[in-house]
Amino acid sequence: MIYRYPNRTTYNRSEAGHNHYKKNFDLDIYKNNELDFIDIGLLTWLLSNDDSYIINKGVVMTRSGLPEKKFLTSWKKLQELGYIVKIPFQGGVEWQINEVSTIISFF
C-alpha cells in the first residue's frame, strides 16, 4: 500500500512571471547580491515548473545533482530570504515558492 501525503505547492509569481512561467523571471533574482549561482539556478528551476507541479524536496535534491550539504545550504538560504516558505500541516507540507523575496531589505 502506498500512502500519499497531501503535499501542496503554491507559486507566487511576479507580474513578469504571470504571462508564462517559463519565459519571464523577475530580474531581482539575478541582481540579489545575497544569492550565488547555485541559489539562482535552484530558484530558477523551481519557478520553471508549472503551477500544478508539487514540490518534493528529496526529488529536487536528487534532480539537482548537487552534493547534499551544498543543496541543503542553498535551500536554507532561499528559505531565510523568503523565496521558499514551508508551511506544515497535519499529514503534509505546503511549499510556497516566491519569485520576489518576502523579506524586505533596506540596504
N, C-alpha and C positions, 0 to 999 in steps of 0.2 A: 504494500500500500504506500503510495506516495502522498505525503502531506504537503500541501502548498500553503505557504504563508501569504496572507493578503497584502503584500507589499504594494506601495504606490509610489509614483514619481510625478512631481509637478514641475513643469518648466516655466520659469518666469523670464520671458524674453523681452529685450528692449524693443523699441519701435522699429529699428533696423531688422531685427530678427523675426518680427511678426510676418513679414512678407513671405519669406520662405526660409525654413530652418537651416538649410544647407548653404545658402548663398551670402547671407549678411550676418556679421557679428559686430557687436559694439566695439569700437576702437579702443575704449578704455581698458579692455582686457589686455591689449598689446602694449599700451602705454603705462600700465601699472608697474612701477619700479619694484614692487614687492614680489612680483611673480617672475620666476625663471622660466626657461624654455620648457622644462618638464611640466610645470604647473599650467602653462598656457596650452600645451599640447593636450594634457588631460582634460582641461576645461573645454577646449575646443571640441574634443571627441565627444564629451558628454552632451554638449549643446548641438552636435550634428545629428543626434538621434531625433526621430520624430516624436511627437507628443504621446504616442501610445507605448513607447519603449519603457519598460520597468527596469530600474537600476538594481543590479545585484553587485555589491562591492567586490565579492570574490571573483565573479566573472570579469568585471572591469579590470581587476588586478592581473588576472591571467592574460587577458587580451592585450594589456598594455606592454607586456614583455619586460617590465621593469623589475629589478630586484625588490623583494617585499619591503625592506626598510625604506628604500627610496620612494616607493609608491605610497606607503603609509605616511611618510613625512610630507609628501606633496598633498595628499588627501587632507591631512590635518591642517596644513596651511590654508588650503582652499576653504575649509570649514571655519577657521579663525577669521578669515577675511570676509566671510558671509556669502561666498559663491556656492557653497554646498551647505545645506541645513538638514540635519537629521531630526525627525520628529517621531519618536517611538510611540506605538500604541499597542494595545493588547493583541498579541499574536503576530505582530509585524512592525514594519517601519515605513515611514513616508520620507522620501528624499526630495528636497526642493533644490533644484538647480537654477541658480540665479545668474543671468547674463551680466547684470550690473551688481556690483558688490552691495550688500545691505549694510556694510559698515561705512559710516561717514567719516571721511578723513579731512582734517582742517589744515593739513600741511602741504 
